[in-house]
């Protein structure tokens, strides 16, 4: 693999390889690998300028979540198409040359599937997903298609330098509620010892089938649907200049993460 690795380590059972932008471009797509640009700690600190384009992300995966340059809303990739939900709640298709400061993607090839009958609130739904994909699966990409109720979603507005930290931005986030919607809830579950590199636990976004509604999921109830899960044990991280992996899981402010995630 002709990739310049600047850091590699085991975080628990997860093999993490870090590289700069040139290495990310050369990094071949492979099954069982999740790709990420930047780190959660960097975004928490207000590092909202990225160096990877959506097109480069799509070369590595057809499924993912993140945000866009300057923290411009909530981003998701589903079935190879990239969408942005801005602070006004609009769902917009994203151009391939758009930059992202933080995103995680994979080539979604589900290994687990289950039919679900609700009502299941978000905590109960996460429990059902945990039973389908135990913690030994390391990283799980999760997709739930179905009918949802009591959705509470959020997005944030694009920021301008000097950038405020993420906690300050989310204190002024836009939230909205949907009584019912048919669509897809998607995202990832990362182990707790990756906190700071990623969001520990579940990080989920939503998009409706008609592409009229979406956002970062704060609350949801699954009425009925199906869940599919892909699992990964290797993570490749592109680090913009000045950003390092640090020490995930050590000294990370989990309460701050919980607050920005809306937990």
ABEGO torsion letter per residue (X at the ends): XBBBBABBBBBEABBBBBBBAAAAAABBBBBGBBBBBEBAAAAAAGBABBABBAAAAAAABABEBEBBBGGBEBBBBBGGBBBBBBAAGBBBBBBAABBBABBBBBBBBBABBBBBBOBBBAAAAAAAAAAABBAAAGBBBBBBBEBBBGBBBBBBBBBBOBBBBAAAAAAABBBBBBABBBEBBBEBBBBAAABGABBBEBBBBBBBAAGABEEBBABBBBABEBBBBBBBABBBBBBBBGBBAEBBGBGBBAAAAAAAAGX
